[in-house]
Amino acid sequence: MKLLVIEDEVGILNMIRRGLEAANYDVDTAKDGNVGLEMACEHTYSLIILDLMLPGIDGWRICESLRARKSRVPILMLTARDTIQDKVRGLDTGADDYLAKPFDFQELLARVRALLRRDKMHKTRTIRVADLEIDTAQRRVTRGGVEIGLSHREYELLEALAAYESQVLTREAIQERIWMDEDSFSNTVDVYIGLLRKKIDAGHSVKLIQTVRGVGYTLRVPEAEDAF
C-alpha cells in the first residue's frame, strides 16, 4: 500500500517514513502544503498522514480541497495544536482521525491500520435498512431510490447508526466515534440527529431514526407498537 506523509518537520517526517517502511508500507513524502496537495491529486494513495501547520497551504485547506474533489482517501490529521476547536475543525473539513503531537509511533501505526481496515470494508459494503441504502464506497445515500445529500458529519453519523442497526448507541458513544471528544458540546449529537431526521425521515411514514429515552439513538424499522 502506498501512503503519503505531508509534514514539514524533517525529524518527525523521517521518523514516520522509516517506521511505516519498516511496517512494509510504500511511503511518499512532502514537506510543503502545495507540493503535498499536488501529489495527493496526481497519485492514488491508500491513506494520507497530514500535518496541520504547513508552509504553503495548511492541512485544513488541503483536506477541504481533497474532499471538494470527491476524494475519499482516509486522512489522519497530525498536529501539535490539540485544542478542541482545532480538533473539531479538522474533523469537519473531512479528516477521518486526529492525533496530537507528541505521539508514540505505535499509536500512529495502530490508527493507520484501523483506518485502512475501515476503508477496505467500506469499499465492499452497502448497508440497507428498509428502503434506506448507504453505498459506503461512494458515500451515497438513497431512500426509496431518491438520493439524499448529506454533509460529511451527517453522513458519518448515519453510517455509524446503520452499521449498528437495531442496537442503541449512547450519546457518549456517538460523540466519541464521530467527534472523538466526550467532554465538550454536549448537545452536538442531538442537533445532528435532528438535522439527519429532516433528511432521512421527513416525508416518510416509517421513521427509521429512533430515540431510546435516557439512553441514546438507534436506526431500525419500527415495530407496530412503536407507532402508538
N, C-alpha and C positions, 0 to 999 in steps of 0.2 A: 504494500500500500504506500502511496506517495502522500506525504504530508508537507504543508507549508508552514514555516515559522516566521512571523513578522515581528521582529524585536530589535530595538536599536542599541540595547546594552550588550556589548560584544561578549562579555563574560557569561551572561545568562544565556545568550543565543548559542554560544558554543557548548555550554553545559547541556542545554536541551537537545541540541543536534546530536551530540555524542551519545547521550542516553537513549534517544529514540533509535539511532542507528544500531546501538547495541541490542535493542529490542527488535531488530530486524525490520525497521521501517525505512523507506526511502525518503530522504528529507531534503527539501529545498528551503533556502533561507533568504530573507530580505531585511535590510536594516533601515529602510525608508518607506514611509506610507505609500507614496506614489508608485514606487517600484513594486511594493507588495501587492497593491491593488491590480496593477498591470499583470503581474504573474498570476494572480488568482483568476483574472478574467481570461487569460490566454491559455491556461493549462487546467487539467482536471485533477483535483485533489480529493482525497478521501476525508480530509479534515484540515482545518486551519487553526493554528495557535496564534492569537492576535494580541499584541500589546496595545494598551490604550493610548499612552502618550508617545507619539512618534514624530520624527521630522517629516515635513511634507504635509500629509493629511493624517488626522488622528484615527484611532481604531473605531470610534463611533461612526465616522463618515465612511470608512471602509466597509463596515458591517452594513450600514444603510444602503450603500451603493450596490453591494452584492445582492442583498435581498430585493432591491428595486429591479435588478436584472433577473429576478426569479431564481437565483442560485439557492440551492438547499443544502449546500455543503455544511457540515457541522462546524461550528465556530466556538472555540474555547477562548474566552477573553482573559487576558493575563495582565495584571496591573498592580502598581503599588498603591493606587487610590482605592481605599476599602470603605468609603462612606456608603451608607445605604442609598443615597441619591445616585451615586455613580453606578452602583450595582443595578439598581432599577433601570436607569437609563441604558446601560449596556444590554440588559436582557430585552428591554422594549425595542431596541434597534434591531434585534434579531439574533443576538448571541444565544447559544444553547447552554453554556455553562460559564462560570466565573470563578477564577482562582486568584487570590490576592498574594502579592509578594510580601515577605519572603515565603517560599513554599518548599516542601520536601518533594524531590523529583518523583519518588514512588507514588505520591498522591497525584501528581500531574499525570503520570503514566496510567494510573488506575482510571482517572477521569477520561483520558484518551480512549482507553479500551471500552469504557462504558458508552461513550458517545458513538464509537464505531459499531458496537453491537446494536445500539438502538437504531442507528441509521440503516444497518443491514436489515433489521427486522422490518423497518418502515417501508423499505423499498419493495418488499414482497408481500405487503399486507394491506388488505382492505377490510375495514370494520363496518359491519352492518348491524343496525338496531332498528327493527321495524322498517320503515321506509327511509330511514336516515342512512346515508352511505358516506364513509370517510375514506378517501383514497390517500393513504399516508405517504405514498411515493410522490404524488403531485400536490399533496396538501390541499386537496379539492374536496369540498363538502357539498352534497346534494340532499334534498329531501323531497320525496315524491318526484324525483327526476329533475327538480329545479335547483340550479346551482345557487349556493349561498355564499356571499362574500364575508369573510371574517378577517379581523385584524390578527397579527401574529399572536398576541396574547390570548385572544378569544379562541383561536384555533388550538393553541396548546392546552387550554382549559377543557375544551370539548373533547380533544383526543384523550386526555387523562381520564375523564369521566367514562368515555366509551371503552377504553382499554380495560376498565374495571366494571363493565356492565353489571348492573344489579347489586354491586357492592357499594356500601356507603363510604364516602371519603369525607373525613372531617375537614373543617376549615383549615386546621393546622397542617394536615397532610397535603392539602391542595396548595397552600401557601408555600410550604417547603419544597414541593415538587415543581411548581411553576415559577414562583418568585424567589425561592431559596432564601427566605427571610421569615422567621417565625415571630419576630418581636414588633415589627412596625406595620402600619397601615392595616389595622385590624378589620376594617370594613371593605378592603380591596376585593376579597373573594366574593362577598355579597354583591358588590357593584358589578363585577364582571359576570356573575351568574345572571343578574338582571339584564345586562346587555345581551348575553347569549340567548336567554329565553325569548327576547324580542325577535331574534333572527331565526331561531330553531323551532320554537313552538307557536309563535304568533300566527293565527290563521289556520291552525290545525286543531281538530277536535281532540286528538290524542296528544297529551303533553308528556314529553319524554324526560325532561329535567325535573326531578322531584326533590322536595325538601324533606329531610327527616329531622323533625323538630328537636332542637337541643343537641344534635349530633353533626349533621352536615348535609351533603348532597349526593344524589345518585342519578344515573341515567338508565332508565329501563322503561319497558312497556308497562303502563299501569294496569293493575288488576281491576276487576269490575268494582270491587268495594272502594277503590280509591276515588271513584267518581262521586261518592256520597259523603 
